[in-house]
Amino acid sequence: MTLPESPRIWVLADPRAGTAAQALGIAERLHEPFRRVDLAWGPLARLPLPFPSIAGLTPEARAAFAPPWPDLVISAGRRSAPVALWLKQKGARLVHCMRPGFGAARFDLLVIGQHDAPKPAPNILPILGAAHRISPEKLAAARAEFAALAALPSPRIALLMGGPPRAEGMDPKVAGAITAKVVGFAGSVLATASRRTGREAEAAMAAALAGHAHLLFRWGDPPPNPYAGFLAWADQVVVTGDSVSMLSEALATSGPVFIADPGGLGPRHTRLAQSLIEAGQARDLAAAPAPFQRAALDESGRVAAEIRRRGLLG
């Protein structure tokens, strides 16, 4: 919902899709009109600005900041924190995802992943993983849009392949081995690659999938992107542990979720996987395909409910 002329909710949308999705996912679960404010960063955004400011934005992006001012601002990421605090000076309440870098006490609600070990505070809401835009309603819509996936043999395994953070693509041998493992227990594979996967690793995935019932959506393939449909129709999900977004979105499904190691993971991603496993929401790929019971996780919905409970919408 993104209409009327002067919505009282603004969402600060970082250029990074995964970061923007955290703020947008929460706003969408409020079921209120909101204004999406796309942020574009200038040179000053590289600095850890320790005060409320829109100086980190490009002149074009700054032009979007004009009254009437919002009642509630939802933001995500360190760079957007000074912008949100600038809007607080105009009277807005603030909900922010991830650590803001400074001024934590000035935010009305901070939504921080448990894997980042936030210290307890009245304005901190720890969640598993990260907020995102895969809601129960979107899964239902995707199930209808991609109903043809029902014809693929069960169990349908969604394979969400990322790649090592800050690397030039995944090792093709690793990608092939993960895919082959999934093929070994899948009736069919619904596979998708990300920008971090790389063409060579995608080719290794395709080779491992050859001769088996599957769909492979490569990075940059023409739309429609079946990602949400893959999640909606999957009996189980296998997801690489490099992407906070993909891991969190996989947990929106109700089937077993298994985490694969793409290589190159640092301590933060390791802590994330461990937090999901300890919560009973996921298991290591080595445990697949043994089924286990888990409930679909809706952290974005929980944050939206907390916003209302705290009266942040007035």
N, C-alpha and C positions, 0 to 999 in steps of 0.2 A: 504494500500500500504506500504510494509515494505522492499522493495529491495534497489536499487543497493548497491555496495560494500561500498561506503563511503557517505551515505546520509547526507545532510547538516542539517537535523533536528534530534535531539535526544529527546526521551520522557523518563523521569525518572519515572518508574513505581513502586510506593510504594507497599509493600506486601498486604495492605488492598485493596480489589477489588474496593470498592466504591471510594476510593481516587485515585487509578490508573486510573479508568474510566474517571475521570474529564480531566486528561491530555491526555489520549488516544483519548477521544471523540473529543477534539479540533484538535488534529493532524490529525485524520481521515477526518475531514471536510476541511482540507487544500488541500486534494487530491494531496499530494506530497509524495515521498518516505520518510520514517523515520525509525530510528533505535530505537527499544524498549530496554531500559537499565533497567533490573530488579534490584531493590534495595533490599538488605538484611541488616538488622541492627545489629550492635554489641553493646556492653555495653555502649559505649560513646554516642549512639543515644538517651539514656534516658536524657542526659544533654541538656539544651537549649544552644547549641554552638553558641556564638554570633559573629562568624567570618566565612569567607569562608573556608570550609574544607570537606574532604571526610573521616575524621577520624571516623565518626559515622558508616561507612560501615564495613561489615566483610571483611577480607582479600580477599576472593573470589570475592566479589562484587567490591572491589577496582580495581581488575585486569582488569575489563572491561573498565576502564578509561585510554585510550591511544589515541594518535593522529592517523589519522587526526581529529582535533577538529570540533565540529559542528558550524554552523552559528546561529542556533536557538535552544534553550532548552525549553521544556515545562514540567512543574513540578506541583506538588500539595502536600499540607500538610506541616506542620511545619518542620518535620524532613528532608525533601528533600531540604529545602531552603538553608542551608549551602553548600550542594552539588552543587546546581544550581549556587550559587555565586562563588564557586570555578571554575566552568566552564566559568563564565563571565570573570575571570582573563585570560582565554585562548582565549578570543575574542568573546564569544557567546553572543547573545542577549537573554533575559530571559522573558518568559511568565509563570506566576505562579498563581495557583488557591488556594484560601483561604489565610488567613493572614500568612505571612512568619515568624512572631515572632520577626524579627529584620531586619534592612537594607531595609525597604520598598522602599525607594527612589532609591535604586540601581537596582530595577527590571524595565524592560522596560514596562511591562504591568502586573498589578495585577488584577485578576478576582475574585471578592468577592461578595458573596450573599448579596442582599439588606437587608435580615434579620439580618445580622451582622453589619448593620449601618455603612458602611465605610465612613470616612470623605472624602469629595471631594479632588481629587488631579489629576494632569495631567496624571499620569500613572495608575489610578484606573478605572476599568470598572465594575460598579455594574450590576449584573444580577439577575433574579428571580430564586431562587433555586440554582442548581449547574449544571455545564457542565456534560455531560454524552455521552454514545455511541449509544443511540437510535435515529438514524437519519431517515429522510423520506425514504432514500434508504433501510435502514435495515427493516423498517416497511413494505415496499412493498415486500421485499424478504421474510419476515416472513409470510406475508399474502398468498404468493404463496406456501411456504413450509408447512404451516398448513391450507391449503385450506379446509380440512375436517371439520374444526370448523364451516364452513358456514352452515352445516346441523343442528346445534344446534338452538333451538328456540330463536327468538328475543323477547325482547331486551336481548342481550348478555352482562352481566355485569362482567367485570374483577374485581376480589377481590384480592388485593395485601396485604397480611397479614404479618406484621412484629411482633413487640413486644416491650415492654418497654425497653429503653436503659439501659444497665448495669444491666439487671435482668435475672433471671433463668427461662425464658419462660413467655408467657402471661398467665394471669388468664384464665382458661378454660371457666368460665362463661362469661367473656368479649368477648372472641373469639366466643363463641356460639351465644351471643346476636348480635354481628356485623354481623355474617353470616346469622342469622335468619332475620335480618332487610333487608339484600340484597335479600335473597330468596323471601321476600314478594313483591318485585317489579320486579324481574328478570324473563325473559322467560327461561334463562339458566344462570348458574354461571361458570365462568372460574376462579378457585381459585388456588392461590399458596401461600405457606408458606415460611418463611425465617428461618435462623438459630436461630433467637431470638424468634420464635413462640413457639417451644417446642412441644414434642409429645402429652402431655395431651391436649393442645390447638388445635393441629391438629385433635385429636380425637373428640373434641367438634365441630370443623368445619364439620367433616365428618358426625356427627350425625345430625347437622342442615341441611345439604345438602341432607340427605337420602330422597328418594322418589321424588326428584326434578332433572330436567335435569342439569347435571353439569360435570365438570372435576376438579379433585383436584390433584395438583402436590405438593407432600410433600417434605420437605427439605431432600436431599440425594437420592431422587428417581433416577433411572437410566435415562440417556439421551435418546432422545433429550429433553432438557428443553424447554417447550412451552411458556415461559414467553413473549418473543417478539411476538409470535403468538397470545397470549391472548390480548396483547395491540393492535395488528393490527386488530383483529376481534371484539374488544369490541365496543358496542354502548355507554357504560358509564363505568367509572372506579371508584371503591371505593378503597382507599389506606389508610393505617394507617399512622398517622402523625409522627412516630418515625424515618422514613428513609428519609433522604434528597435525596438519590439516587432514591428511588422508587417514591417519590412525583414528582421529576423533570422529570423522565422518563414518568410518567403518563401524564404529560403536553405536551408530544410530540404527543399525539393523538389529535383528533379534537372534540371528544365528551365531555359531561359534566364530571367533576372530582369532587368527593366528598371525604372529609377527615374524617376518623374515629379516635377516641381517643382510643389507646390501654392501656392507663393508664401509669402513671409514667413519663409523659413528663415534661421536664424542660423548663425554660424560652426561651431557644434558639429555641427549636422545636415549641413552641407556637408562637414565633415571625415569624418563617418560615411560618406556616399555615396562620397566619394573613396577611402576605405580599402577599401570593397567593390569598387569598380571596379579599383583598383590590384591587388587580390588575384585578379582575374579572375572574381569571383563575381557581378558585375552590370555592366550598361551603362546609359547614359543612354537615356531613352525615344526620343530622336532617332535612335538606332541601330536601333530596332525596325522591322520584325520580323526582321532578319537573325539567323539562329540562331548560337549559339556554344556550345562545349562547356564544361561545368563539372560538378563533383562536388557532390552534396548535402552541405551543411555540418551537422555535428552537434557544435556547441560545448558544449552541455549534457552530452552524453555524454563529451566530452573532459575536461571539468571533473570529472565523476564518476570517471573513470579516474585522474585526477591525485590526487583525494582518497584513493583506495585505494593508489596508488603511494607516497604520502607517509605512509601508515599512520595517517591521521587518524581512522579508525574503530577503531583499536586492534587 
